[in-house]
Amino acid sequence: MVDSINYVRHSLAILIVCFFSFFVNNSFLPADLMESRNLATAQEMVTQGNYLTPTLNGELRLEKPPLPTWIAATIDHVAPDNLAMQRYAAGVAATLLVFFLYLLVVELTKNQNLALISALVLATCYNVVMMGRTATWDIYCHAFMLGGLYYLIKALDRRGPQWGLFLLSGLFMGLSFLSKGPVSFFALMLPFLIAYFFIYRPMLKGKMYPIIGMVLVTLAVSLWWPAYIYFFHGDWGMHVANKESSSWINHNVRPWYYYWQFPAEAGIWALFWVTSLIWPYWKLRFSDLKIKRIYLFSVMWTIIALVLLSLIPEKKTRYLLPLLIPGALNIGTCLFYFATSRVLQAKEKLIYRINASVILLILCALPVGLYIFFVQKGDLSMWLFVVISILSLTLAVTLFYYSFRAEKRFMISFFCIVGVMILVEGLCFIPASKLFINSDRHSIREVRTVAKAQNLPFYYIDSEELRIELVYESNQIIRPLNVKNDSVVLSKLPFVLVSGSAPDSILRHLPVTVEPVDVYDNNWQKRSSKRFNAALVRYVSIIKGK
C-alpha cells in the first residue's frame, strides 16, 4: 500500500542525500577536458549565436545532440562563467535519476521502503556521485531514459490504453536521444526491456496504438535535429556519423573482460554489490513474490547490461553509469531483506558484517589519514579535523553496534553507511582539494580581464597542440597559425598568440612587436603528478606591427 505521508518523508530524505552527493563542494576542482569541451561549446552558442549548429573552437561540433548544451548555454546567459551552476544542472539531472528509480520500484512492488533504500544507494554510488558533480552529458541521457521507462511501465501496469503515459514516455525517451544519441537506448533501455518482459510478461492487449504513438513521439523528438543537420550540413553530418561509429570499434579498445571490476564503480557499496549478485542464494530468501520478482529482474537487467556493454570494443569506466541503476536495485533488495527478515541465519549475519566491517575500517582510518596527510602539513585546521573525527567515530560506533550487537535494527546501520558518504562529500572534500590541486595554477582565464587583448583574434602555432581547456578558460576561439609563412602572419596583425615558448625567437625575423601578457599554467594537478601536462603551460603575447 502506497502511503502519501511516506512519499513526503522519503522525498525529503532523498533530497537531503542528493544535496550532499551532487551539490555540496562541487566546484573545488577546475573543469576537466570533457567538461571544457561541453562548456566551451555552450559559450560559443552564447557568443556566436549558433544554437542549431554547435561549434567548438569555431569548428562544427555535431558529435553529440545539443539538449544539454542548450541547458548549459541558458545557464551561461543567466550566470555567465559560473562552473558551479553548470555542475548544479548535472546535479539536478542526477537527482531526477534517483527519484525515477524510487518511483519505478514503487510501481513494480508497491513497497516504498525498498524504493527508498534502492534510491539512496544509487545516490551514494561513486560513479553516480562523480557524474552528478561534473558538467558532462551522460547523466542527462540516462535520467531522461529512466523517466521514459518509468512512465512506460506505469502505462503497461494500468488498464486501458493510457495514451497520456505512453506519450509522456516517448517524450522522455526522445529527450534522452537529444542528450547523447542512442547511448541510453542501448545501455539502459534494451537490457531493461529484455529483463522486464522476461520476468513480468506484461499484457499488451488494447495498448498497441498508444505504443505506436509513443514510438512516433520518440522519433519526432529524437530525429528533428539530426534531420536538420542532414539537410543543412549533410556532408559534415555524415563525416561525424562515420567518425562516431568508427570510434566504437577503434577508439579506446579494451578486451571483453575489461569491465570485470564493475563493482568498484559503486564505491562504498562495492562489496555489497558483489554479494547481492549471488542469484542461487538470494532467490530462495524472499517469501514476498513481488520482492523476489524484482530481485530476479534486477539481476537479469544487470547481467544483460554488462554483457551488452562488454560487446562494444570501445570501453571506458564512465560507460558503466547505467549499470549502477540495476546495481542499486540489487543492493537495495538484499539490504531490505536484512532490514525486514525476522530471523537471520548465521551466514546471512556474517555476509552483512563482512560488508559493514570494510566500511568500519574506512571510518576508523579516516581521522588517521587526515592527520597524517593534512593536519601535520597545515592543510587542515584543527577544529575541522576534530569535527570530522568526532563524526567519523560516532558513525563507526553506531554502525558497529547496529551491525554486530542489535542486528534487528539494520536500517539504522544502513543510514550510517549513507552518513559516511555525506561526511565525505560535506567535509572531507575540503581538505582533499589541497591534496590534488596545483597551488601554482595560473589560469589563462585571467586573459579575459586583459583590456588590450579584447577584440583581438587569438591564434596558436599550428605545429603545437591546443588543449580545449585553454579555449574554455579563455572563452576565445583560438585558430591555428602557420608562423613559418611570413605573409600569413603579417596579414593577421594585430593578434594574440598562444604559444609553448616565448614568441620573441619565433618571430624575431619579422617586423613585429611582441608584447608579453603572461605565462599561464592551466594544470589543476601538481607538477609532481603523472597527469601534469606541459601543453597546458602557455605563453600569451600580443603581436603588433612595428
Backbone torsions as a table, in degrees:
resi	resn	phi	psi	omega
1	MET	NA	131.3	-178.2
2	VAL	-88.1	126.9	-177.1
3	ASP	-108.5	121.6	-177.6
4	SER	-66.4	-30.9	177.9
5	ILE	-65.6	-40.6	176.9
6	ASN	-63.6	-35.3	176.6
7	TYR	-55.8	-45.9	-178.7
8	VAL	-65.7	-46.4	-179.9
9	ARG	-62.2	-46.4	-178.2
10	HIS	-66.9	-38.4	177.8
11	SER	-62.2	-41.1	178.3
12	LEU	-63.5	-43.3	178.6
13	ALA	-62.0	-43.5	179.7
14	ILE	-63.9	-42.8	-179.8
15	LEU	-62.8	-40.2	179.9
16	ILE	-63.9	-47.3	-179.3
17	VAL	-65.7	-42.5	178.9
18	CYS	-64.1	-33.9	177.9
19	PHE	-59.3	-46.0	178.8
20	PHE	-73.4	-36.5	-177.0
21	SER	-68.1	-39.1	-168.9
22	PHE	-117.2	-15.7	-171.2
23	PHE	-117.9	-34.2	-176.5
24	VAL	-75.3	132.8	177.2
25	ASN	53.0	43.2	-175.5
26	ASN	-93.9	2.6	-174.9
27	SER	-122.6	16.7	-178.5
28	PHE	-76.1	-20.5	175.0
29	LEU	-96.4	135.2	173.9
30	PRO	-65.5	168.9	-179.6
31	ALA	-65.1	133.9	176.7
32	ASP	-85.8	-173.4	-175.0
33	LEU	-60.6	-46.3	-177.2
34	MET	-66.4	-43.4	177.0
35	GLU	-62.1	-39.7	-179.7
36	SER	-61.5	-42.2	176.9
37	ARG	-59.2	-48.4	-176.7
38	ASN	-64.8	-45.6	-174.3
39	LEU	-77.8	-30.1	174.1
40	ALA	-65.0	-37.8	176.3
41	THR	-62.8	-41.9	178.1
42	ALA	-65.4	-40.1	177.8
43	GLN	-59.6	-42.1	-178.8
44	GLU	-70.8	-28.1	171.8
45	MET	-58.7	-43.1	-176.9
46	VAL	-72.2	-47.1	-174.8
47	THR	-77.5	-33.2	-176.9
48	GLN	-100.8	-16.5	180.0
49	GLY	72.8	21.7	-176.5
50	ASN	-96.6	69.0	-174.3
51	TYR	-73.6	-33.5	-178.7
52	LEU	-88.6	-22.4	178.4
53	THR	-125.8	81.7	-176.9
54	PRO	-58.4	147.4	176.3
55	THR	-128.5	156.3	174.1
56	LEU	-130.7	117.2	-175.6
57	ASN	54.3	40.0	174.8
58	GLY	84.5	-5.6	179.1
59	GLU	-110.1	146.2	-178.8
60	LEU	-53.9	133.3	174.8
61	ARG	-123.1	92.7	-174.9
62	LEU	-110.8	10.1	-177.7
63	GLU	-64.1	-32.4	-177.3
64	LYS	-122.4	138.5	173.6
65	PRO	-58.4	159.3	-164.0
66	PRO	-95.2	0.1	-172.3
67	LEU	-55.6	-52.3	178.7
68	PRO	-63.1	-31.6	178.3
69	THR	-68.2	-36.5	174.9
70	TRP	-62.0	-40.9	177.8
71	ILE	-61.4	-45.5	180.0
72	ALA	-64.3	-38.7	178.9
73	ALA	-66.1	-38.9	177.2
74	THR	-61.2	-43.7	177.7
75	ILE	-62.9	-38.8	-179.7
76	ASP	-65.8	-30.4	174.1
77	HIS	-67.2	-44.1	-174.7
78	VAL	-78.2	-45.0	-177.7
79	ALA	-132.9	80.8	-175.7
80	PRO	-58.8	140.4	172.9
81	ASP	58.1	41.8	-177.8
82	ASN	-119.2	95.5	-177.2
83	LEU	-65.0	-38.3	179.9
84	ALA	-59.8	-43.9	179.5
85	MET	-63.8	-39.1	177.8
86	GLN	-62.1	-39.6	178.7
87	ARG	-74.2	-28.9	174.9
88	TYR	-60.9	-36.2	178.8
89	ALA	-61.9	-42.9	175.4
90	ALA	-63.8	-35.6	177.5
91	GLY	-64.4	-37.1	176.2
92	VAL	-63.6	-42.7	177.9
93	ALA	-62.9	-40.9	178.1
94	ALA	-64.7	-38.2	177.5
95	THR	-64.7	-40.4	174.8
96	LEU	-59.9	-41.4	178.1
97	LEU	-57.4	-45.8	-178.9
98	VAL	-64.6	-44.7	180.0
99	PHE	-64.9	-37.8	179.6
100	PHE	-66.9	-34.5	175.4
101	LEU	-65.4	-42.7	177.4
102	TYR	-56.5	-49.8	-178.0
103	LEU	-65.3	-37.4	179.5
104	LEU	-64.2	-44.5	-179.7
105	VAL	-66.0	-39.7	176.2
106	VAL	-61.3	-41.8	-179.7
107	GLU	-62.6	-39.2	-175.8
108	LEU	-82.9	-27.5	-173.2
109	THR	-122.2	-17.7	-172.3
110	LYS	60.4	20.9	-178.5
111	ASN	-113.1	105.1	-175.2
112	GLN	-74.0	-29.8	-180.0
113	ASN	-68.7	-42.4	175.2
114	LEU	-61.4	-41.6	179.6
115	ALA	-62.4	-41.6	-179.6
116	LEU	-64.1	-46.0	179.8
117	ILE	-59.4	-47.7	-178.3
118	SER	-62.6	-41.2	-179.2
119	ALA	-65.6	-41.4	-179.6
120	LEU	-70.1	-33.7	173.9
121	VAL	-61.7	-46.8	179.9
122	LEU	-60.8	-41.5	-177.0
123	ALA	-68.0	-15.8	-178.1
124	THR	-116.2	10.5	173.4
125	CYS	-73.4	140.3	-173.7
126	TYR	-54.5	-52.5	-175.6
127	ASN	-63.1	-40.3	179.3
128	VAL	-65.4	-42.8	179.1
129	VAL	-60.1	-46.4	-177.2
130	MET	-67.7	-39.9	-179.9
131	MET	-71.7	-28.1	177.2
132	GLY	-80.9	-5.8	-179.8
133	ARG	-107.9	-1.5	-177.2
134	THR	-125.9	151.4	-176.8
135	ALA	-83.2	63.0	174.9
136	THR	-113.7	161.5	-167.2
137	TRP	-95.3	-8.4	-178.9
138	ASP	-59.4	-40.3	-175.0
139	ILE	-64.3	-31.0	179.9
140	TYR	-67.5	-49.7	-174.2
141	CYS	-64.6	-37.3	-178.9
142	HIS	-76.5	-32.8	176.3
143	ALA	-65.5	-46.3	178.6
144	PHE	-64.3	-39.8	-179.2
145	MET	-65.8	-42.7	179.4
146	LEU	-64.2	-34.9	174.0
147	GLY	-63.0	-43.0	176.9
148	GLY	-61.5	-40.3	179.4
149	LEU	-69.0	-36.6	177.5
150	TYR	-61.5	-48.1	-179.1
151	TYR	-68.3	-30.5	176.3
152	LEU	-65.2	-48.0	-179.8
153	ILE	-64.8	-38.2	178.6
154	LYS	-63.0	-39.3	178.7
155	ALA	-68.8	-38.3	-179.8
156	LEU	-71.5	-30.4	-177.2
157	ASP	-78.4	-18.3	-176.4
158	ARG	-101.3	151.0	179.2
159	ARG	-73.1	155.5	178.5
160	GLY	87.9	174.1	-174.0
161	PRO	-68.8	-32.4	177.5
162	GLN	55.6	48.7	-177.8
163	TRP	-55.2	-44.9	-176.4
164	GLY	-59.6	-45.5	-178.9
165	LEU	-67.1	-40.5	178.9
166	PHE	-64.2	-43.1	-179.9
167	LEU	-67.7	-35.5	176.5
168	LEU	-65.0	-39.6	176.1
169	SER	-60.1	-45.3	178.7
170	GLY	-61.1	-38.2	178.6
171	LEU	-61.6	-48.2	-178.6
172	PHE	-65.3	-39.2	177.7
173	MET	-64.9	-38.0	176.4
174	GLY	-64.0	-40.1	176.9
175	LEU	-63.9	-33.8	175.7
176	SER	-62.5	-43.7	178.8
177	PHE	-64.9	-40.3	179.4
178	LEU	-68.4	-11.9	178.9
179	SER	-91.0	-40.6	-179.7
180	LYS	-156.7	36.3	175.7
181	GLY	65.2	-145.8	-173.2
182	PRO	-83.0	7.9	-173.7
183	VAL	-54.8	-52.4	-175.8
184	SER	-73.2	-25.4	175.4
185	PHE	-62.6	-38.6	-178.7
186	PHE	-82.4	-45.6	-171.5
187	ALA	-85.6	-23.0	-177.1
188	LEU	-118.8	-53.1	-174.8
189	MET	-67.0	-48.0	-175.1
190	LEU	-60.4	-52.6	178.3
191	PRO	-63.8	-34.0	178.1
192	PHE	-61.8	-50.3	-176.0
193	LEU	-67.0	-38.6	177.9
194	ILE	-59.8	-49.0	-179.2
195	ALA	-66.4	-40.3	-177.6
196	TYR	-64.7	-47.3	-178.2
197	PHE	-69.0	-29.9	178.3
198	PHE	-72.4	-40.8	-175.6
199	ILE	-86.0	-44.5	-171.4
200	TYR	-98.5	-22.1	177.0
201	ARG	45.4	64.0	-176.4
202	PRO	-69.5	150.8	176.2
203	MET	-86.5	130.9	-178.0
204	LEU	-105.6	5.7	-177.5
205	LYS	-61.2	129.1	178.8
206	GLY	79.7	4.7	-176.0
207	LYS	-117.8	4.3	-174.2
208	MET	-66.3	-43.1	-179.8
209	TYR	-64.9	-44.0	175.1
210	PRO	-60.8	-36.0	178.4
211	ILE	-64.7	-41.6	176.3
212	ILE	-61.5	-41.1	176.9
213	GLY	-60.9	-40.6	177.8
214	MET	-60.5	-46.2	-179.7
215	VAL	-62.1	-41.9	-179.2
216	LEU	-65.2	-40.3	177.2
217	VAL	-63.8	-43.3	177.9
218	THR	-57.6	-46.5	-179.2
219	LEU	-65.5	-41.6	-178.3
220	ALA	-63.7	-46.2	-179.3
221	VAL	-69.7	-37.2	-175.9
222	SER	-72.4	-42.8	-162.9
223	LEU	-101.1	-5.2	-177.7
224	TRP	-64.6	-38.4	-179.8
225	TRP	-72.4	-46.1	173.8
226	PRO	-57.1	-35.7	178.1
227	ALA	-65.2	-41.8	177.0
228	TYR	-59.4	-44.8	179.7
229	ILE	-64.2	-39.1	-179.4
230	TYR	-61.8	-41.9	-176.0
231	PHE	-78.9	-31.6	-174.5
232	PHE	-105.8	-20.5	178.7
233	HIS	-140.5	50.2	-171.6
234	GLY	-58.0	-47.0	-177.0
235	ASP	-63.5	-45.9	-179.3
236	TRP	-68.1	-37.0	178.1
237	GLY	-61.6	-42.3	178.0
238	MET	-66.7	-37.1	176.9
239	HIS	-60.7	-45.1	-179.6
240	VAL	-66.1	-41.8	179.4
241	ALA	-60.4	-44.3	178.2
242	ASN	-65.6	-39.2	179.7
243	LYS	-64.3	-44.9	-178.4
244	GLU	-66.5	-42.7	179.2
245	SER	-66.9	-34.6	177.8
246	SER	-68.1	-35.2	-179.5
247	SER	-62.6	-36.4	-179.9
248	TRP	-62.6	-22.8	-176.0
249	ILE	-102.8	-34.6	-170.5
250	ASN	-114.7	-10.9	-174.1
251	HIS	-106.2	136.4	-178.7
252	ASN	49.0	46.0	-178.5
253	VAL	-71.3	130.1	178.7
254	ARG	-130.5	156.7	177.2
255	PRO	-65.1	161.4	-174.2
256	TRP	-60.9	-25.9	-176.6
257	TYR	-91.6	10.4	-175.6
258	TYR	-57.8	-32.4	-176.0
259	TYR	-87.2	16.7	-178.6
260	TRP	-61.1	-24.5	-178.0
261	GLN	-88.8	18.9	-174.1
262	PHE	-53.7	-32.4	-179.4
263	PRO	-60.2	-24.4	-179.3
264	ALA	-62.1	-25.2	-179.6
265	GLU	-68.6	-14.2	176.6
266	ALA	-84.6	-7.3	177.8
267	GLY	63.2	-117.6	-175.0
268	ILE	-64.2	-18.7	-179.0
269	TRP	-97.2	8.1	-171.8
270	ALA	-56.6	-50.2	-177.4
271	LEU	-68.3	-37.0	175.5
272	PHE	-59.8	-39.1	-179.3
273	TRP	-64.5	-42.9	179.5
274	VAL	-59.7	-47.8	-177.4
275	THR	-70.2	-28.4	-178.6
276	SER	-73.6	-14.2	-178.4
277	LEU	-91.1	6.0	178.0
278	ILE	-79.4	79.5	-173.3
279	TRP	-53.2	-51.8	-175.4
280	PRO	-57.5	-30.0	-179.5
281	TYR	-81.7	-50.9	-171.0
282	TRP	-72.7	-29.7	-177.2
283	LYS	-66.0	-17.5	178.7
284	LEU	-91.7	-8.4	-174.1
285	ARG	-86.6	-22.7	-172.1
286	PHE	-94.4	121.8	177.7
287	SER	-88.3	-29.6	178.3
288	ASP	-74.2	121.2	-175.4
289	LEU	-61.5	-38.5	-179.1
290	LYS	-66.4	-39.0	179.0
291	ILE	-68.9	-40.9	179.2
292	LYS	-63.3	-42.5	-178.8
293	ARG	-65.8	-41.9	-178.0
294	ILE	-70.8	-28.9	175.5
295	TYR	-66.8	-48.7	178.4
296	LEU	-60.4	-39.5	178.1
297	PHE	-61.5	-45.5	-177.1
298	SER	-66.5	-38.0	179.0
299	VAL	-67.5	-44.4	178.9
300	MET	-63.3	-43.0	177.4
301	TRP	-57.5	-46.0	180.0
302	THR	-61.3	-48.2	-176.1
303	ILE	-65.2	-44.8	-179.1
304	ILE	-64.1	-42.2	179.1
305	ALA	-63.5	-40.8	179.8
306	LEU	-64.6	-42.1	179.0
307	VAL	-63.8	-45.9	-179.0
308	LEU	-62.6	-43.6	178.4
309	LEU	-64.9	-34.0	-179.6
310	SER	-72.5	-22.4	180.0
311	LEU	-73.8	-23.9	-179.7
312	ILE	-78.5	125.2	-178.5
313	PRO	-59.0	-40.4	179.1
314	GLU	-75.0	126.2	-177.1
315	LYS	-136.9	133.4	172.6
316	LYS	-140.1	148.6	-176.5
317	THR	-63.7	-29.8	179.6
318	ARG	-68.2	-18.4	176.6
319	TYR	-68.8	-11.9	179.9
320	LEU	-81.8	-0.9	-179.3
321	LEU	-51.5	-48.8	-179.1
322	PRO	-65.5	-21.2	178.6
323	LEU	-69.0	-25.2	-178.2
324	LEU	-72.5	-17.5	179.4
325	ILE	-69.2	-55.2	173.2
326	PRO	-66.4	-28.1	177.6
327	GLY	-61.3	-42.6	177.7
328	ALA	-62.8	-33.0	177.8
329	LEU	-72.3	-38.4	173.2
330	ASN	-55.1	-54.7	-176.3
331	ILE	-63.3	-45.9	-177.3
332	GLY	-61.2	-38.4	-179.4
333	THR	-65.0	-42.7	179.9
334	CYS	-70.1	-38.1	175.8
335	LEU	-64.3	-36.3	176.6
336	PHE	-62.9	-37.7	177.0
337	TYR	-62.3	-46.1	178.6
338	PHE	-59.9	-38.4	-174.5
339	ALA	-76.6	-25.9	-172.4
340	THR	-111.9	-15.1	-178.6
341	SER	-69.1	131.3	-178.7
342	ARG	-70.9	-39.7	-178.8
343	VAL	-129.2	118.9	176.9
344	LEU	-99.7	136.1	175.8
345	GLN	-71.6	161.8	-177.0
346	ALA	-59.4	-40.3	-178.5
347	LYS	-70.4	-28.6	177.2
348	GLU	-71.3	-40.1	174.4
349	LYS	-61.7	-39.9	-179.7
350	LEU	-63.2	-42.6	179.0
351	ILE	-58.7	-47.1	-178.5
352	TYR	-65.9	-41.9	-176.1
353	ARG	-68.3	-34.7	176.5
354	ILE	-63.1	-45.7	177.8
355	ASN	-61.2	-45.8	-178.3
356	ALA	-66.6	-31.9	-177.9
357	SER	-64.2	-37.1	178.2
358	VAL	-60.9	-42.4	-179.4
359	ILE	-70.8	-34.4	175.7
360	LEU	-61.4	-42.0	178.0
361	LEU	-61.6	-40.2	178.7
362	ILE	-62.7	-45.0	-178.4
363	LEU	-64.0	-39.7	-179.7
364	CYS	-73.1	-33.0	-178.9
365	ALA	-79.1	-20.2	-174.8
366	LEU	-59.7	-50.2	178.9
367	PRO	-62.4	-37.1	179.8
368	VAL	-63.5	-46.5	-179.9
369	GLY	-63.6	-42.0	179.1
370	LEU	-62.5	-39.4	-179.3
371	TYR	-66.7	-45.4	-176.7
372	ILE	-67.4	-46.6	-171.2
373	PHE	-89.9	-18.8	-174.1
374	PHE	-125.7	-51.8	-175.6
375	VAL	-62.8	-46.5	-178.3
376	GLN	-63.8	-27.1	-179.5
377	LYS	-93.0	0.4	178.8
378	GLY	77.4	15.8	-178.9
379	ASP	-93.0	-0.9	180.0
380	LEU	-142.5	126.1	-179.0
381	SER	-67.6	150.8	-176.9
382	MET	-63.8	-37.7	-178.0
383	TRP	-65.7	-39.6	178.4
384	LEU	-69.1	-36.8	176.8
385	PHE	-61.6	-41.9	-179.6
386	VAL	-65.5	-42.6	179.8
387	VAL	-61.8	-48.1	-179.4
388	ILE	-62.5	-41.6	-178.6
389	SER	-64.8	-43.0	179.7
390	ILE	-63.4	-46.4	179.5
391	LEU	-63.6	-40.6	-179.0
392	SER	-63.7	-47.0	-178.8
393	LEU	-70.0	-33.6	176.0
394	THR	-63.2	-45.2	177.2
395	LEU	-62.9	-39.6	-179.1
396	ALA	-63.8	-45.6	179.9
397	VAL	-64.4	-43.9	179.8
398	THR	-64.2	-44.7	179.2
399	LEU	-62.6	-41.0	179.0
400	PHE	-63.1	-45.7	-176.4
401	TYR	-63.0	-47.1	-174.7
402	TYR	-84.5	-3.7	174.3
403	SER	-102.5	-29.4	-173.9
404	PHE	-114.8	-22.7	-175.4
405	ARG	-111.2	-43.9	-177.2
406	ALA	-118.1	72.3	-170.7
407	GLU	-62.8	-19.2	-176.2
408	LYS	-78.3	-3.1	-179.9
409	ARG	-114.3	51.6	-175.6
410	PHE	-66.3	-25.5	179.6
411	MET	-63.0	-33.5	178.0
412	ILE	-66.3	-43.2	178.3
413	SER	-66.1	-32.9	176.4
414	PHE	-61.9	-45.8	179.6
415	PHE	-68.2	-25.2	173.7
416	CYS	-64.8	-41.2	179.2
417	ILE	-65.0	-42.2	175.1
418	VAL	-61.3	-38.1	178.5
419	GLY	-62.2	-31.0	176.5
420	VAL	-59.9	-46.0	179.3
421	MET	-64.7	-39.1	178.2
422	ILE	-63.8	-40.3	178.1
423	LEU	-61.7	-45.7	-178.8
424	VAL	-64.3	-47.4	-176.7
425	GLU	-72.0	-34.6	-175.7
426	GLY	-80.9	-34.3	-174.3
427	LEU	-124.1	-39.3	-172.5
428	CYS	-76.0	-19.3	176.1
429	PHE	-68.0	-21.5	-178.6
430	ILE	-65.1	-55.2	176.9
431	PRO	-71.8	-27.5	-178.5
432	ALA	-59.7	-33.6	-179.2
433	SER	-61.5	-33.9	-179.1
434	LYS	-73.4	-21.8	179.4
435	LEU	-73.6	-35.2	-173.6
436	PHE	-104.3	-31.5	-171.3
437	ILE	-73.3	136.3	177.1
438	ASN	-74.5	110.7	-177.3
439	SER	-68.0	-18.3	178.9
440	ASP	-91.8	7.5	-178.1
441	ARG	-60.5	129.9	-178.6
442	HIS	-133.0	91.1	-166.9
443	SER	-74.0	143.6	174.6
444	ILE	-65.8	-8.0	174.8
445	ARG	-54.2	-30.1	-177.2
446	GLU	-65.1	-18.5	-179.5
447	VAL	-66.4	-17.8	177.5
448	ARG	-63.6	-25.5	-177.0
449	THR	-96.7	-0.3	179.4
450	VAL	-82.2	106.4	-172.0
451	ALA	-60.9	-40.1	-175.6
452	LYS	-71.6	-13.0	177.5
453	ALA	-93.1	-8.8	-178.6
454	GLN	-69.2	144.4	177.7
455	ASN	66.9	11.1	173.8
456	LEU	-102.0	143.7	176.0
457	PRO	-70.2	149.0	179.0
458	PHE	-107.4	139.1	178.0
459	TYR	-134.7	156.2	170.1
460	TYR	-129.0	158.7	-178.6
461	ILE	-71.7	122.6	-169.7
462	ASP	-65.3	-17.1	177.8
463	SER	-85.5	-4.0	179.1
464	GLU	-105.1	160.9	178.1
465	GLU	-80.6	136.5	173.3
466	LEU	-108.9	117.6	177.4
467	ARG	-85.2	136.2	-177.4
468	ILE	-66.6	-23.6	176.1
469	GLU	-56.7	-35.4	179.5
470	LEU	-69.0	-36.9	178.0
471	VAL	-64.2	-45.9	-179.3
472	TYR	-66.3	-49.6	-175.3
473	GLU	-64.4	-36.6	-179.4
474	SER	-82.6	-16.7	-175.8
475	ASN	55.0	44.8	-179.3
476	GLN	-133.8	149.5	166.9
477	ILE	-84.0	118.9	-177.2
478	ILE	-110.3	107.2	-173.7
479	ARG	-93.4	155.9	178.7
480	PRO	-73.7	148.5	179.5
481	LEU	-138.7	128.1	176.8
482	ASN	-84.5	98.1	-175.9
483	VAL	-74.3	-8.8	177.1
484	LYS	-82.7	-11.9	178.8
485	ASN	-100.4	98.7	-172.9
486	ASP	-59.1	-43.1	-177.3
487	SER	-64.0	-36.7	177.9
488	VAL	-65.9	-45.0	-179.8
489	VAL	-60.3	-46.7	-178.3
490	LEU	-66.0	-30.3	-179.5
491	SER	-72.1	-17.3	-177.4
492	LYS	-92.7	-9.6	-174.7
493	LEU	-61.3	145.9	-12.5
494	PRO	-82.3	156.1	-179.9
495	PHE	-155.7	169.3	176.0
496	VAL	-102.3	128.8	-179.6
497	LEU	-108.3	128.6	174.3
498	VAL	-106.2	116.6	-171.8
499	SER	-139.1	159.8	-179.6
500	GLY	-81.0	-13.1	177.8
501	SER	-143.1	167.2	-179.0
502	ALA	-59.4	129.3	-173.5
503	PRO	-75.6	-6.5	-177.5
504	ASP	-56.1	-45.5	-178.0
505	SER	-73.6	-30.1	-177.4
506	ILE	-70.6	-37.2	-173.5
507	LEU	-112.2	15.7	-172.7
508	ARG	-63.3	-23.4	-178.2
509	HIS	-85.0	-2.4	-177.1
510	LEU	-103.9	151.2	178.1
511	PRO	-78.3	67.0	-177.8
512	VAL	-130.0	159.3	174.4
513	THR	-109.0	127.2	178.9
514	VAL	-101.1	116.6	179.7
515	GLU	-112.2	100.9	-177.7
516	PRO	-62.5	139.2	174.4
517	VAL	-98.9	-56.1	178.6
518	ASP	-178.3	170.8	170.8
519	VAL	-110.5	122.7	-174.2
520	TYR	-110.7	138.8	176.5
521	ASP	-118.9	107.0	-176.8
522	ASN	-94.0	8.8	175.9
523	ASN	-69.1	127.0	175.5
524	TRP	-91.8	-13.3	174.4
525	GLN	-96.7	154.2	-173.8
526	LYS	-69.8	159.3	-178.3
527	ARG	-61.0	-26.6	179.4
528	SER	-75.4	-12.9	-178.2
529	SER	-76.5	146.1	175.9
530	LYS	-66.3	-19.7	-178.3
531	ARG	-90.9	2.0	175.3
532	PHE	-64.7	129.0	-172.6
533	ASN	-119.0	118.1	-179.3
534	ALA	-64.0	-23.3	-179.7
535	ALA	-69.2	-11.5	177.6
536	LEU	-93.8	-0.1	174.8
537	VAL	-101.6	115.3	-172.5
538	ARG	-140.3	141.5	171.1
539	TYR	-81.7	138.4	173.6
540	VAL	-120.5	125.5	-176.5
541	SER	-139.3	151.3	173.9
542	ILE	-98.5	125.1	-177.7
543	ILE	-107.3	122.0	-179.2
544	LYS	-128.4	160.6	174.1
545	GLY	-77.1	152.7	179.2
546	LYS	-77.3	NA	NA
